[in-house]
Amino acid sequence: MSQTGAPGGSGNALYLRIAEELGVREHQVRVAVELLDGGATVPFIARYRKEATGGLDDTQLRRLEERLRYLRELEERKEAILESIRSQGKLTEELEQQIRQADSKARLEDIYLPYKPKRRTKAQIAREAGLEPLADGLLSDPAQDPQTAAAAFVDPDKGVADANAALEGARAILVERFAEHADLIGALRERMWTHGRLISRVREGKEEAGAKFADYFDFSEPFTELPSHRILAMFRGEKEEILDLELSPEADDEAAAAPGPSWYERKIAETFGIADRGRPADRWLTETVRWAWRTRILVHLGIDLRTRLRTEAEDEAVRVFAANLRDLLLAAPAGTRPTMGLDPGLRTGVKVAVVDGTGKVVDTATIYPHEPQRRWDESIAVLAALAKKHAVELVAIGNGTASRETDRLAGELIKRHPELKLTKVVVSEAGASVYSASAYAAQELPDLDVSLRGAVSIARRLQDPLAELVKIDPKSIGVGQYQHDVSETKLSRSLDAVVEDCVNAVGVDVNTASVPLLTRVSGIGESLAANIVAHREANGPFRTRQALKEVPRLGPKAFEQCAGFLRIPGGDDPLDASAVHPEAYPVVRRILDATGTDIRSLIGNTKVLRSLKPADFVDDTFGLPTVTDILAELEKPGRDPRPAFKTAAFADGVETLEDLKPGMVLEGVVTNVAAFGAFVDVGVHQDGLVHISAMSKNYVSDPREVVKPGDIVKVRVLDVDIPRKRISLTLRLDDDPADRQRSGQGRGGGRRDGRQGRGGPRGGRGQSGPLMGGAMADALRRAGLDKGLPGQPRR
C-alpha cells in the first residue's frame, strides 16, 4: 500500500504536482489518495470507484501510488533536514524556503550538504586555525599577492607552519565552498548527464576470463543513450573485476583532452567571479577551481550519476520484468481438463503426475525412458495406462533438462495411441523447483516426494497458469533481465502489484482457491485467506457472498474490498458468480423491475441488455461508469479476460541446433521480451533471439509493441552459430539470411562503439551472469544472457 506518512507541508501542492505529472485533475488525485489512505486497494479503486476518481485505471493508480510514496518520502526528509539545521542554529527563512521548494531528493541533498554533520574536514580544521579570512580575502580581492597575504596567518601554535600551509588551508576552505554550492552542483550535474558518457575497458589480463563481457572491452556511449541492460551488464562486469568503468564528463575523447579549463571549470569560476586577468592571486584561484573540480566535484558527480544510471536501469529492468510477468500470469488457461504433468529428467527419470479437472492429484509415477536406462517402450506403456485410467486430455511437459527428449516420448505416445486423443504442450517450469521445496507445497501435497511435486505444478500451470504461479515468489518465475542486480524492495513491490492486479482482473472462485491465490485478492491477507479456507473446509462450500461475513476477522472493510473479486459459481444467487459488487445489487434489482424479468433470464440476454440505456439506472450512489460496467458484466458474467488456449506446433525433425538451417520458417513460442528483442522457443533446447531490428519493417521502439511472452509466432532462421549456441531469428519472413550474414547482422553485429540506438550491442551478447532464480523457462538464462550467449542450454 501507499501509506508512508501524511503528506508534509501542503497537501494541495502534493496533489497538484501528481495531477500535473499524470495529466489528470487535482480532484481525481485527492480522492484516490484518500481512498488509498483509507485502506482501499488499487484493483478495488480501479474497478469499483470509477465515479469517485473520474475513471482512473489501474496503471494510472499504480503510478500515482509510486509518486505519492516518493513525494511523501521527500517531505519526510525535508522535515528531518529542517530539524537538523534548526538544531545547529543555522536555519534562516530563506534557507527554509529553499528546502521546502526542493522538488527532488537530489536537489534537497545539494542544499543540505553544507549543513550535513560530517567528520572534521581539512576545511573545518583550516577554519579553526583562523584561515577563512585569508580565503575570503583572496577570493574578493585577487590583487593581493597570495604569499604576502598568507604570511600574516602563519601561527605554528595553530598548526600553520608557514605561508604555504596557510594557502593550503585557504584552498581547502574554498574547495569545500565550491563543492557545496547547491545551484552550481545542480547545474554541473545536469550538464554532465546530458553531455557525458560511460566508458568501459577490460582490465589487463582479464580478456579470457571475462569473454562474456567482450562487447564492453572497449566501449563508450552517452549516458542518455544507454539502455538498461547495457548499464547493468557493465556494472556487473565491474563488480566481477573484469571491467574498469569511467564516467567522462565530455561527449568524446577530444573534448576531454582539450587544453585549457573545461566547461565545468569555467562554470565554477564564473559562479564565484574568478577570472585570470593577470592579477597576483588569479593563478592561485584558477588552480583552486581546477583542484576543486578534479578532486572533489567530479568525484561527487560521478557517484551521483552512477546512482542515477543504476536507478534508471533498475526502473526499466523492473518495468520489463513486470510486463513479462503480467503476460505470463494472464496466459491462456487450458481449463478444467484432466492433465498429465511430466517433469523431465535423465538419470533420475521423468516424474509423472496426473491431476483431475480441479487440479487434484489422482496418480503419480516415475519412468526412465532416457539415458542411461532407456526403458522407452515400458515408459510409453505406463503413460498410456495412466492416460486411459484417468481420461487424460492434456500432457504438460516441463521445459528443463531432457525436455525435448521427453517431448519426443509424448509424441510417440500420441502416435501409438491415437484413441487416447491426447494433446501435448511444452510449458515453462520456471519456479517449479522453488514451489516443490516450499512450505506451502509440503502442506498442500504432504504425501508426495519433492520431486513429484514439480510434476504436479507443471500439470496445474497448464490448466490455470495464474492459480499455480501465485504460489511462487514472483522473482523466481524468471522472466526478467538482471533481476539480481536491481533493488530487492523496488522489484518486489512492482511484481507484487502485478500479481495483485492480474488475480483481481481474472477473479477467484472462493470455493476452490488456494491460500496463496486468496492472499492476492483485494483486501485479503495471508491470515484471512487461511481463515477462508479453514471455514470452507469446516462448513462446506460458500453458497453466497454474504456468507463470507461469517469468516472470522472478515469484517465490513475486508468484505467491501474483496467481495467483487470472489466468485461463487453455482451458488444461490447468480450474481455471486459475476464481477458485479454486492453493493451494486440494488442497481440490478432496478434493471430487473424495468425489464420485468428474473435474474436467470436476464443474464446473458444480449438483446434485452443492449436495448437498455445505462443513464436510466443512474442514481446518487452509482454513476454512469458503474451502471455501464454492470450491464456489460450481465451480458457475459464472470468472463475471463485471458486469451483462448492454443498451442504451438514444433516442426518434426527439428530437435537440436544442428537441425536448424538458415531460411527455415518455424512456429515457436515467445518466452521472454527484453529491451533489445524477444526470445523464441522453436523446440531445440535453446531459445533464439529476434533482435528488435528484425521484428517489423517499421520502426519499433519497444519489442512489446510487437510480441509478448506466450505469443505463438512464425519466425525465419537467419543464422545458427553452433559452437556458441546462438540462434538469430526474424519475424520478417521475407528476410534473406544471406543478406543478413553479409551485412554482419546475422550474428547481431554492432558498431565498433557498441551502439545500435535500439537494443543491445551485438544482439545482447554483453549480458552476463546469473539473471534470475527459478528452474524453468528462465527465458533470459535459457536464451544465454547469463553467459552472454543467446541460446543457452536449458537447465
N, C-alpha and C positions, 0 to 999 in steps of 0.2 A: 504494500500500500504506500501511499504518498506522504503520510503524516510524518513530518520531520520537524515538528515545532511550528508554532504560529508564525505567520509572516511578520518579520520585524519591520519597523518603520511604517511606511504607508502601504496598507493592503491594496488600496486603489491603484497605486503605481505598479505594484506587482501584477495585478490582474490586467492592467492596461498593457504592460510590456508583453505578457504572454499572448494577449489577444492580437497585438501587432505582429508578433512572430508567427502565429498560426493563421493570421488572416481572417480572424473571426471577431465577433463583437465582445466588448468587455463583459456584458451581462452574461453571455454564454460561459465565459471563463469563471466568473464569480459563482454561478450556480454549480458548475462542475466541481469546483474546488470545495464548495460547501457539501456537496454530495460525497465526495471522496473523504473529506474530513469526518463526515458522519458515519463512515464505515461502509459505504456503497462500493462495489467493485466496478471496474471498467466494463466488463461484459454486461452487468446489470444496467448501468447508466446508458450504455450504447443501445441496448435493446428495449428497455422499458421506461426510459426517462427522456425520450426524444423531445417532447414538448418543452420540458424544463431547460434543456441545453441547446435548443434550436437545432437539433439533429446532428450533434457532434458524433462522429463514428468512432469505432474502437482505435483506429490509427491516430486520429486527432487527439483522442483522450490519452493514449499512451504517451504521445509527445508532450501533451500538457502536463501529465503526471511527472515526466522526466524533468521538464523545465521548472516545474514547481519545486521539485526536490532540490535542483541546483540553486535556484534563486533563494530558497529558504536557507540553504547551507551558506550562501553568500551573506544573507542578512545576519545569520548567527555569528559568522566570522567577523562581520563589521562590528557587532556589539562587543565581541571579545577584544578586538583591537582597540576600540574606543576606551574600554575599561583599562586596558594595559597602558595606553598613552596617558589616560587621566590619572592613573596611579603614579605615573612618573612626574606629574605636574606640568606636562608639556602640551596639553590639549588646548588648542585655540579654536575660536568659532570658525575661522577659515579652514583649518585642518579638519575639523569635524564635518564641515560641508563637503570637502573633498572626499572624505571617506564614505559618507552617505551617498554620494553621487557615483562612486565607482561602479561600473557596470559589468565587471568581470573579476574573477578571482585573481587573475594575473595583475590587473590594474590595482586592485586592493593591496596586494602584497608589495607592489612597487612603492606605493605611498607609505606603507608601514615599515619598509626596510630601514630607514634611518633611526626608527624608534624601537626596532626589534631588539630585545635583550640578546646580547652576544658576548662571547669571550673577549677579553681585553685584546684589542687590535693594536697594530702599530700606530694607527691614527689616534687612538684613545691614549696610548702611552705618550705620544707627542703632545697631545693637548695638556695632559697632566704635567708635562715638562715646560708648559708655557709657550709652545711654539705656534699656536693658532694665529696670534697677531702677525707673525712672520709670513705665514701662508696667505693671510688676508692682505697684508701689505704688498707683497709681490704680485698678487692677482689684481689688485686695484690700481697699482702704480708700477707698471713694468719698467719705468725709467730708472728704478733703483738697481744698483748692482747687487746681485744675489749674495756674493761672498761678503761684501761690505755690510749688507743688511743682516746677514746671518751671524756675523761676528758679535753683534750686540746680544745674541741669545745664547752664547756659549756659557754653560754652567755645569761643570763636572759633577757637582752635588746632585743635579737632576738627571744625570746620565747623558748630557750633551757635551761631549768631549771637545769638539771643535766646530768650525763653521760648516764643514761638510756634513757632520752629524745633524746639525740644526736644519740644513737644507733637506736632508733625507727625511727628517721628521715632518717638515712642512709639506714635502711632496706626498707623504703618506696621508696627511690630512686632506689634501686636495684630491688625491686619487679616490678616497672614500667618498668625498663630497660629489665628485663627478659620477661615481658608480651608484649613488643613492638618490639621484635626481629623477623623480618618478616620470615626469613628462619626457625627459631626454631618453631614459631607458625604454619607455614605451615606443618612442619613435624609432630608435635604433633596432629594437626587436622586430617591428613590423617591416622595416627596410630589409633586414637580414632575411626575414621569412619570404618576402617577395622576390629578392634578388640572390639569395644564397642557394647552395646546393650541397648535397650529401655525396661525399667521395669515399669509395671503398677500395682497399688494396689488400692483397693477400700477404700474410706475414711470411717472412723469409723461411723457406724450408717446409712450408705447410701446404704446398701445392697438391701433393699426392693425398695426404690425409684429409684435405678439405675439398676434394674433387667435386663434391655435391654443391659447393658454392662457387664453381668455376665461373659462372656468369658475373660474379662480383669481384673477381680478382683485380680488375682494373675498370672501375665503374664510376660514373658520375651522372647525377641527374638533379635538376632543380627541386627544391623542397615541394613546391606547389604542384609538381607533376608526378610525384612518387605515389604509386598505388599502394594500398595496404599490404599486399602480400610481399612486395619488394622490401618495404620498410622492415617488416617483421623478419623476413629472411636475413637481411643484413644485420639486424640486431642480434639474431640468433648466432650468425657467423662470428660476430664479435664476442658473444658470450662463450662460444666454444673455442675461442682463441685461434680462429682461422683468419679472421679479417681484422684490419685496422680501419676504423671509421674516422673521418674528419668532416666537421661541419664548416664549410667555407662560406664566408660572408659575401663572396663575389660570384658572379654568374659563370666566370671562366678563369682559366689559369692566367691569361694575360692581364685581366683586371686585377687579380690577386697579387701579381708580381710587379704591377706598375710602380714606377719610382714616385717618391713624394708621399705626402699624407693621403690616407684613404678617405673615401667619402665619410666614413664613420668618425675618423679623427677630426675632419673638418667640421662635422656637425657638433662634436663635443666642444671644440674650440669656439665655434660661433655662439653656442649656448652660453658660454662663460666669458665672452668678449675677449678671447685670446687671438692675437694675430702677430705674425712675425714682421715687424716694421723696423727691425734693426735696433730696437731698444735693448738695454743691458739684460733685462730679465726675459725677453721674448723667447730666446732659445731654450732657456730652462723651463719656461711654461709649456712650450711646444713639446719638449721631451716628456714633460709630466703628462700631457694629454696622450702621447703615444704609449707611455708606460701604463696609464690607466686603461686604455683600450686593449692593449695586448695582454696584460697580466691579470686584469680584473674583469672588465666589462665583457670582453669576448668570451671569456670562460663562463661567466654568469649567463650570457645569452645562449651559449652552446648548451648549457644544462636546460634552460627554458625551452629551447627549440627541440631538443631531444624529447622532452616531456610532451611537447605539442605534437611532434611526429608520432610518437607512440600512442598518444591519446586518439589522434585522428585515425591511425591504422587500426587500433583496437575497436574503435566505433564502427569502422567499415567491416572488420572481420566479424564482429558481433552481429552486425546487420545481415551479412551473408549467411552466417550460421543460423540466425533466427528465421530468415526467409526460407532456407532449405529445410529447417526443422518443421516449419509450418506446412510445407508441401508434403513432407513425409508423413506427418500426423494426419493430414487430410487426404492421404492416398485412398484410392478406391478400395472399399472392403469387399471381400468375396461373399460375405454374408453367412447366414446360419446353415452352412453345408458341412457335413462330416468331412474331416480333413486329416490327412496323414502327414506328420511332420518328420522330415529326415534331416538329422544333424550330421553332415558328412565327416568322415574320418578315415584314415588309412589303417595304421597298426591297431588302433583302439576300436575300430569298427564304426559302422554307421548306426547312430542311435535313432530308434523309431518310436514315435508316439502317435496314437490315434485319438482324436478328440471328436465328440459329437457336435451337433449343430450349436450347442450352447457353450462349447469350449471345455466341457467336462472330459477328463481323461478316461478313456474306456479300455485302452490296451497299450502295451509297450513291448519293445523287443530290441535286440542288438543283432545286427547282421555283419558279416565280414566278406563283402564282395571283392574288395580290392587287395592290393599287396599288403602283407605277404601271404595271406591265407587264400585269397582268390576263390572264395566259395560263391561264385556268380549265380549259378542255376539255383542253388539252395536259397540264396537271398531273394531271388525273384519269386520263388515258391512261397516263402514266408510273407512277403509283401502282398502277394496275390490273395493268400488266405485271409490276411488281416483286412484287406480291402473288401473282400466278399462278405466276411463276417459282419463288418460294421457299415456296409453300404457306403464306403468312402467315395467321394466325388472328386476331391482335390488332393494333389500331392504337393506339399510345400517343401522345397529343397533349400537349405541354407547355403549361402554363397562363400563359405570358408574353404579350408583345405579340402581337397578331393571333391569340390562341388561339381566340377564338370564331369568327373567320372561317375558321380552319383546321379547326375542329371541323365547321363547316358544309360545308367541302370534303370531309371524310371522310364526312359523312352523304350527300353527293351521290354519292360513290364507291360506298358501300354500296347506295344506291338504284339506281344504274345497273348495278351488277354483283352482283346477289344471289347469283349462282353461286359467288362467292368466299367467301360465308358469313363475312364479317368482323364483328368486334365492336370498336367504338371506345371508348376510355376517355381522359378528360382526367386527366392525372396532374400532381402537384406537381413542378415542375422546380427546387425550392429547392436551391441549391448546384450546379446542373448546370454553370454557367459557372465556378465555382470548381474543380470537378473537371476541366473541359476544359483549363484552363490549368495544371494541376498537373504536377509532375514525374512522378508515377505514371501519369497519363493519357498523357503523352508516351512513357513506357516501354511502356505497355500497348497503345497504338494509335499507334505511331510513323509509320505511313504515312498517317494521317488528318489533315486540316486541323483546327485547333482548333474551328472552327465545327461540324464534323461530329461531333466527339466528344460534343458536347452531345446530339445526336440519339441516339447510341448509349446514353448514360447514361439518357435518358428511356425508351428501349425496355427496357433491362435492369431499371430500377427498377420497371417494371410486372411483369416476370417474377418478380423477387425483391427487394423494397424493401430488406431488411436487407443482403443481399450487396452491393448497389450503394451504399447510403448510408454504409456503413462506410468508403468510400474518401474521404469528405468530412469535414473538420473539423466536429464536431457543432455548433459555434457558427454555421456557415454554412448550416445546414439551415433555420433561420428559423422556428421555432415557439415563440418566446419573447416576452416583453414587456420592453422596455427592457434588452436584453441588453448593450448597450454601456455601460450605466450601472452595471453590477454588477462586483464583484471578478472579475478575469480568472482568478485562481487558484481561487477558490471555484466559479465556473461551470465551468471546465474539469474540475476534479476530479469534480464532480457528473455532468456529461454523460458523461465517460469511464466512470464507474461504470455509468451506464445502458446505454451501448453494450456494455460487457463483460457485464453481466447478460443483455441481450437475445440477444447472439450465443450465449452458453453455454446459454441456455434453449432455443434452437432447435436447436443443434448444427450442425456444419460437415462437409461432405463433403470430406475431406482431399485427394481426387483432382481436385477442380475448384475449390477455394477459392483466391481471390487472396491475395497477401501481406497487404493491409490487413485482410482478413477473418480470416486466420490469426493476425494480430498481436493480435486482440482475444480469442483463445481463452485460457482459463486456463493460465498457466504458459508461454505463448509470447510472446516479444518480437519486435521487428521483425527483428533479425538471424536469430533462429531460424526465423521464418516464411520468410524468404528462403532459408534453408538447406533447409527442407522442400520448397519449390517447385523449387529447383535439383536436389535429389535426385530428385524426381518426374520432372522433365524429362530427367534423365540416365539414369534407370533404369526409367522407366515407372511406371504407377500402383502404389500400395501395395496389396498383396494381403491384408495382415494388419496389425493394430495393432502387433504385436511388431516388424514391420519398421521402425517409426518409430525404434526404438532404433539403427538404422544411420545415422540422420541425424547429421551432425557437430554436436557440442555439445548434443545432446538426451539429457541424462543421466537417471538414475533419478528425480530430483526433478521435472524438467520432464515426464517421461513420466507420473508419478503425477498431476500436476495437469491435464494436457491429454487424456490417453487417453480418458477417459469422454465427452468433448465432441466428439471427432473420429469421424466415421462413415466406414465403408468399404462402401458398398452393392455387392452382387455380389462380395464378396471370398471368401476361402477359408473363413472362419468367419462364419456368420450373426449371431453375437453382436456382431461388429465393426461391424455396421450399427445397433446399438441403443445406448441410453444406459446399459446395464449396464457398469460399470467392469471392466476386465480383472482387477483384484484380486479381484473377486467371482465370477469364472467358476467357481471350485470350488463355490460355492453352487448354480449352475445344474447342474453335473455331478451333485450330490446329488439335485436335483429330477428329473433325467433317470433316475437309477437308481431313484428311488422310483416313477416313473410307467412305467418300462420302455419308454421311447420314445427317439427321437433328437431332436436339436435342431430339425431342419427340420419335424418333425411336431408338435413342442410349440409352436413359435412361432405365435401367432395362434389356438391351440386354446382358445377361451374356456371351453368346457365342462370340460375337464380342469384348466385353471389355476384356475378358480374353485372347483373341488372340493377344492383343496389348502388346508391350514392353514399359514399363514406360520410359526407358532410351532414347527412340526415341523422347520424347517430353520435355526433359530437356533443359533449356536454362540458360542464365546468371542470371536470376531472380529467376526461380523456379527449385529447385533441385529434386533429385530422391524421397525423402520422400514426398514432396508435390504432385508430379505427381502420386505417388502410392496411396496416400490418395484420390486424385481426382477420379481415376479410381474405387476405392472401393466404393466411395460415389455415383458415377454414376450408379453402379450396384444395389445399394439399397438406393436411395436418401432419406434423412431425416429419416433414420431408427432410431427407438427408442432403446437406449441401455438397457432399463429396461426389466425385465423378463415378460413372458406371465402371464396373470391374471389367478389365480386359487384360490379356497377356501378350507378351512379345513372342514371336516365333524365331528362335535362333536357327541359323542356316545349318542344314545337315552337312556333315563332313567338315565343318569349320569349328574345330575344338581347341586348337592350340595356335600360338603365334605363327608357327611355321605354315599353318594352313591359310593364313591371310595373304592376299596378293593385292598390290595397288590396282585400283579400278573396281574392286568388288563393291557391290551395293548390298548392305546388310541391314537387318532390323535389329534394334537394340533398345535398351532402357537407359534413360538418363539417371545416373546415380548421384551426381553432385554438380552443383553450379558454383563456380568461383568467379572472381572479378575478371579473370582473363579468358574464361571459356567454360566449357561443360565437359564432363566425363561421361562416357557412354559404355555400358557393358554390352559387348556383342557376343559374349559366350565363350571367350578364350582365356579366362583366368585373369587377364589384365584389362583394365579399362583403357579405352582410347581417349585422346583429347581432341575435342573440336575447339580450336582456338577461336577467340572472338572474331577474328578477321575472316573465318571460314563459316560463319553462321548464317549469313544473309548477303544478298547482293547489295543491300542498302546498308548505310552506316548503323552500327549497333553500339550504343553507349553502355548498355548493361545486358549481359547474356540472358538475364531473367526476362528480358523483353521477348525472347525467342523460345526458350525452353525452361522447364522446371523439373526438379527431381521427380521421378516416377513416369515422366512422359515416355511414350513409345515413339521412336523416331526411326527414319531411314537415313543411313549415312553411307558415304562413299569412302573407301580406304584410299588415303593419299600416299602413305609411306609406312613401312614396317621396319623398325630397327631392332632386330632380334637380339644382338649382344647386349644392348642397353634396355631391352624390353620396353620399347616405345611404339605407340601406335598413333599416327596422325590421321584424323578423320575430318570430313567436311559434311555439312548439311546441304551444301550446294551440289546436287547430284550430277550436274554437268561439268564440275571442275575436272580438269585434266591433270592426273597425278604427275605426268612427265613435266608439264609446265611448272607445277609447284616445286618439283625437285630441282629443276634447272634454276629457278629463282631463289633457291635456298630456303623456301618456306616449308618444304615437305617435312623438314625436321625442326621446324619452328625457328628458323634463322632470325636473328635480330641485328640491329645496328651495332656498330662497334662499341658505342657507349651504353648499350643495353636498353636504349629507349625505343619503345614502339608506340607510344602515345596511348594505345589501348592494349590492355592485357599485360602479361608479364614478359620478361626477357626470354627469348627463345622458347616460347611456349610454356614458361613457368619453370624451367629447369633450375632456377636459382632457389627454389623452395627446398626445404630440407628438414630433417629431424622428425621426431615423433610428433604427429599432428594431433592425435586425439586418442581418447580412451575408447573402449568398446571393441568387440571382437569381430563384428561383421561389416559388411559393405562399408567399411570406413572409407568412404568414397575417395577422399584425397589420399589416404595412405595406400589404398589399393591402386590408386592412379599413380602412385610413385612419388608423391611430393615429399614423403619422409626421406627419400633418398635422392630427391631431385629427378626422379625418372618416371615420367608418365607411363603407366603400365606396370607398376609394382605388383608382383605376385600377391594374391590374396593370402590371408593368414594361413 
